[in-house]
Amino acid sequence: MSEDEPTTEPTGEPSELPEYAERVLDVAELIPPGRVMTYGDVAEWLGVGGPRQVGRAMALYGGAVPWWRVVRSDGVLLPGHELRALDHYREEGTPLREAPRGAEGHLPRLDMKRARWDGADAGDVSHI
């Protein structure tokens, strides 16, 4: 077992959060309401890993943080969680692009030009 893999309790739940996942979740918590970062942005900001590693950390451990603020670079809403995410985006005023009438499901996408956050005004991040 690698050091990044969590150990599990008899319930099947992770007993501790891997360091990389903890760092990813810390970044997710920094993203202001109404803004987003892509999986790749988070990896780049951390200086380690890539979009897939960030996505895996979010999939396994992201339920306790604003998961809807870490997104795909194309602005497509997270499959299986579109309506929950859309509720959060509308509540926070996250810029959206309405779907074309012919689009399947007629779900909007994130307006990545306006919604993307670069982390420049994150404040003290020495703990990450």
Secondary structure, 3 states (H helix, E strand, C coil): CCCCCCCECCCCCECCCCHHHHHHHHHHHHCCCCCEEEHHHHHHHHCCCCHHHHHHHHHHHHHHCCHHHEECCCCCCCCCCHHHHHHHHHHHCCCEECCCCCCHHHCCEECHHHHECCCCCCCCCCCC
